[in-house]
Amino acid sequence: MPRQEYVQRLNELQDEILLVGSMVDKAVQRAVEALRTRDAAMAQAVIDADDEIDARQIQLEEHAIDIMATQQPMASDLRQLVTALHVADELERMGDYAEGIAKITLLMGEQAPIKPLIDIPRMADIAREMARDSLDALVARDTEAASAVWQRDDEVDELYEQVYRELVTHMIADPKKIERATYLIWVAHNIERIADRATNIAERVIFVSTGQIPTREEWWDKRLTERSNGAGPGVDSGIPPVGV
């Protein structure tokens, strides 16, 4: 196969990843909106649409494997294909979490909400932004943008802990709220996992670019050392180390 055609197939594979990413983003948005508005029809539409996400994931993996089998890629091209397989799996799992949220909405039915949903939609917004940013970083091979996705995971974790504590408090105060609170804990857990999957994609951005898969602590230690040595933006650039 001529190099030009080979590169075109790699680009097409990248486009497939972005398409699945867009489908997953829509699924998460609609699932949370269906929960917020108690829209059973929208929730069911999210559930029904998950089959298309699954089919696209399988198609993407088949294309990546076909390229590997027929072209025997080396070095960066091989990393790109291996990453495509991993990213396809991460996106499919995100879609499953969105489907799970939609199913919880149907389980809740017409039950009155414990409280207005504020933190859960906020968690979803951040998780969606992380997923989009991780895919943008993948296309651009931008390790700094990938590192920023890792940073934002802490925001989601903190919101999850806040939601969890608040809902447990409701359970203790009024046992009649246990079932409804448990449903919302499941929703928050799913969103937290979507954010985790986005960080996994960001991790693969660093793998494609460097051939290594460091932990986020290792990566930030490395980047902060480079900055302090003048190899990048200064340490006062507004990007704090993990845990600050």
C-alpha positions as semicolon CSV with decimal commas, in nm:
position;residue;x (nm);y (nm);z (nm)
1;M;0,000;0,000;0,000
2;P;0,142;0,343;-0,093
3;R;0,237;0,560;0,204
4;Q;-0,021;0,824;0,109
5;E;-0,304;0,570;0,119
6;Y;-0,172;0,431;0,446
7;V;-0,170;0,776;0,607
8;Q;-0,522;0,833;0,478
9;R;-0,640;0,517;0,654
10;L;-0,480;0,634;0,977
11;N;-0,657;0,968;0,942
12;E;-0,987;0,794;0,876
13;L;-0,936;0,590;1,192
14;Q;-0,884;0,911;1,385
15;D;-1,206;1,052;1,238
16;E;-1,390;0,740;1,354
17;I;-1,262;0,796;1,707
18;L;-1,389;1,154;1,703
19;L;-1,727;1,040;1,572
20;V;-1,769;0,788;1,852
21;G;-1,654;1,053;2,098
22;S;-1,924;1,289;1,972
23;M;-2,187;1,017;2,008
24;V;-2,077;0,945;2,364
25;D;-2,077;1,314;2,454
26;K;-2,436;1,343;2,330
27;A;-2,536;1,031;2,522
28;V;-2,398;1,165;2,851
29;Q;-2,558;1,506;2,799
30;R;-2,899;1,358;2,718
31;A;-2,883;1,101;2,998
32;V;-2,823;1,368;3,263
33;E;-3,082;1,598;3,109
34;A;-3,336;1,314;3,111
35;L;-3,259;1,258;3,479
36;R;-3,293;1,627;3,561
37;T;-3,624;1,666;3,379
38;R;-3,755;1,312;3,444
39;D;-3,794;1,264;3,071
40;A;-3,855;0,892;3,025
41;A;-3,868;0,916;2,645
42;M;-3,527;1,083;2,632
43;A;-3,384;0,827;2,872
44;Q;-3,512;0,545;2,654
45;A;-3,361;0,711;2,347
46;V;-3,020;0,711;2,519
47;I;-3,059;0,341;2,598
48;D;-3,159;0,261;2,240
49;A;-2,870;0,464;2,094
50;D;-2,609;0,269;2,290
51;D;-2,626;-0,013;2,037
52;E;-2,494;0,225;1,770
53;I;-2,204;0,327;1,992
54;D;-2,122;-0,040;2,048
55;A;-2,137;-0,110;1,675
56;R;-1,911;0,186;1,597
57;Q;-1,660;0,068;1,856
58;I;-1,643;-0,277;1,699
59;Q;-1,605;-0,125;1,352
60;L;-1,326;0,102;1,476
61;E;-1,140;-0,188;1,634
62;E;-1,175;-0,397;1,318
63;H;-1,027;-0,116;1,109
64;A;-0,733;-0,072;1,348
65;I;-0,661;-0,447;1,356
66;D;-0,686;-0,468;0,977
67;I;-0,427;-0,194;0,937
68;M;-0,194;-0,366;1,184
69;A;-0,235;-0,701;1,014
70;T;-0,181;-0,578;0,659
71;Q;0,074;-0,300;0,708
72;Q;0,286;-0,419;1,002
73;P;0,335;-0,064;1,130
74;M;0,636;0,035;1,338
75;A;0,714;0,286;1,614
76;S;0,476;0,585;1,629
77;D;0,229;0,439;1,379
78;L;0,199;0,122;1,586
79;R;0,146;0,328;1,901
80;Q;-0,129;0,522;1,724
81;L;-0,309;0,201;1,631
82;V;-0,272;0,045;1,975
83;T;-0,402;0,368;2,123
84;A;-0,702;0,363;1,889
85;L;-0,796;0,022;2,029
86;H;-0,769;0,147;2,387
87;V;-0,958;0,469;2,319
88;A;-1,238;0,281;2,142
89;D;-1,282;0,068;2,453
90;E;-1,279;0,371;2,685
91;L;-1,544;0,548;2,476
92;E;-1,764;0,238;2,463
93;R;-1,751;0,216;2,842
94;M;-1,843;0,584;2,872
95;G;-2,145;0,509;2,657
96;D;-2,236;0,224;2,890
97;Y;-2,222;0,460;3,187
98;A;-2,453;0,703;3,007
99;E;-2,690;0,417;2,933
100;G;-2,676;0,323;3,302
101;I;-2,778;0,675;3,404
102;A;-3,070;0,659;3,162
103;K;-3,182;0,325;3,309
104;I;-3,169;0,474;3,659
105;T;-3,395;0,756;3,538
106;L;-3,650;0,497;3,427
107;L;-3,619;0,318;3,762
108;M;-3,685;0,642;3,949
109;G;-4,000;0,702;3,748
110;E;-4,214;0,977;3,898
111;Q;-4,052;0,970;4,240
112;A;-4,006;1,319;4,378
113;P;-3,639;1,429;4,381
114;I;-3,465;1,455;4,716
115;K;-3,328;1,795;4,619
116;P;-3,266;2,000;4,306
117;L;-2,990;1,847;4,098
118;I;-2,697;2,088;4,096
119;D;-2,374;1,905;4,168
120;I;-2,452;1,600;3,952
121;P;-2,506;1,806;3,633
122;R;-2,191;2,001;3,721
123;M;-1,998;1,675;3,751
124;A;-2,132;1,569;3,412
125;D;-2,032;1,898;3,251
126;I;-1,674;1,862;3,376
127;A;-1,656;1,494;3,274
128;R;-1,780;1,580;2,925
129;E;-1,526;1,860;2,895
130;M;-1,253;1,621;3,004
131;A;-1,355;1,367;2,743
132;R;-1,363;1,627;2,467
133;D;-1,032;1,776;2,578
134;S;-0,865;1,435;2,592
135;L;-0,971;1,361;2,233
136;D;-0,857;1,705;2,118
137;A;-0,523;1,638;2,287
138;L;-0,503;1,302;2,112
139;V;-0,552;1,460;1,771
140;A;-0,298;1,733;1,844
141;R;-0,055;1,501;2,028
142;D;-0,062;1,767;2,301
143;T;0,081;1,626;2,622
144;E;0,023;1,951;2,813
145;A;-0,347;1,938;2,730
146;A;-0,352;1,573;2,834
147;S;-0,196;1,665;3,167
148;A;-0,465;1,930;3,218
149;V;-0,729;1,658;3,181
150;W;-0,561;1,468;3,463
151;Q;-0,579;1,781;3,675
152;R;-0,953;1,819;3,626
153;D;-1,021;1,468;3,751
154;D;-0,967;1,599;4,104
155;E;-1,263;1,837;4,055
156;V;-1,493;1,549;3,970
157;D;-1,365;1,339;4,259
158;E;-1,429;1,623;4,503
159;L;-1,781;1,675;4,372
160;Y;-1,849;1,302;4,395
161;E;-1,740;1,295;4,759
162;Q;-1,960;1,598;4,827
163;V;-2,264;1,439;4,660
164;Y;-2,202;1,109;4,837
165;R;-2,178;1,268;5,183
166;E;-2,489;1,477;5,126
167;L;-2,695;1,182;5,007
168;V;-2,583;0,961;5,296
169;T;-2,689;1,240;5,530
170;H;-3,036;1,233;5,372
171;M;-3,048;0,855;5,419
172;I;-2,963;0,880;5,787
173;A;-3,209;1,162;5,849
174;D;-3,498;0,994;5,668
175;P;-3,485;0,620;5,585
176;K;-3,772;0,671;5,338
177;K;-3,522;0,852;5,113
178;I;-3,273;0,564;5,099
179;E;-3,390;0,427;4,766
180;R;-3,395;0,764;4,589
181;A;-3,060;0,863;4,741
182;T;-2,906;0,533;4,634
183;Y;-3,015;0,591;4,275
184;L;-2,842;0,929;4,274
185;I;-2,525;0,781;4,424
186;W;-2,522;0,534;4,135
187;V;-2,558;0,823;3,891
188;A;-2,274;1,017;4,053
189;H;-2,058;0,705;4,048
190;N;-2,118;0,658;3,676
191;I;-2,021;1,016;3,604
192;E;-1,708;0,983;3,817
193;R;-1,615;0,676;3,612
194;I;-1,670;0,867;3,286
195;A;-1,416;1,121;3,409
196;D;-1,175;0,839;3,497
197;R;-1,209;0,702;3,144
198;A;-1,126;1,046;3,007
199;T;-0,804;1,047;3,211
200;N;-0,722;0,706;3,063
201;I;-0,750;0,855;2,715
202;A;-0,526;1,142;2,824
203;E;-0,275;0,884;2,945
204;R;-0,272;0,735;2,596
205;V;-0,193;1,076;2,448
206;I;0,133;1,071;2,640
207;F;0,195;0,713;2,525
208;V;0,147;0,807;2,158
209;S;0,377;1,106;2,195
210;T;0,652;0,957;2,411
211;G;0,615;0,578;2,403
212;Q;0,578;0,577;2,782
213;I;0,279;0,546;3,014
214;P;0,373;0,730;3,334
215;T;0,141;0,778;3,629
216;R;0,009;1,130;3,646
217;E;0,225;1,200;3,951
218;E;0,535;1,090;3,760
219;W;0,439;1,302;3,461
220;W;0,378;1,614;3,667
221;D;0,702;1,569;3,860
222;K;0,882;1,550;3,525
223;R;0,705;1,857;3,382
224;L;0,761;2,066;3,695
225;T;1,132;1,976;3,690
226;E;1,153;2,082;3,325
227;R;0,979;2,411;3,401
228;S;1,202;2,487;3,696
229;N;1,502;2,423;3,469
230;G;1,369;2,660;3,206
231;A;1,256;2,390;2,962
232;G;0,895;2,507;2,956
233;P;0,649;2,752;3,112
234;G;0,752;2,878;3,453
235;V;0,630;2,712;3,769
236;D;0,408;3,017;3,826
237;S;0,231;2,956;3,494
238;G;-0,101;2,884;3,665
239;I;-0,075;2,506;3,635
240;P;-0,043;2,372;3,990
241;P;0,104;2,034;4,077
242;V;-0,131;1,750;4,159
243;G;-0,283;1,779;4,504
244;V;-0,265;2,158;4,532
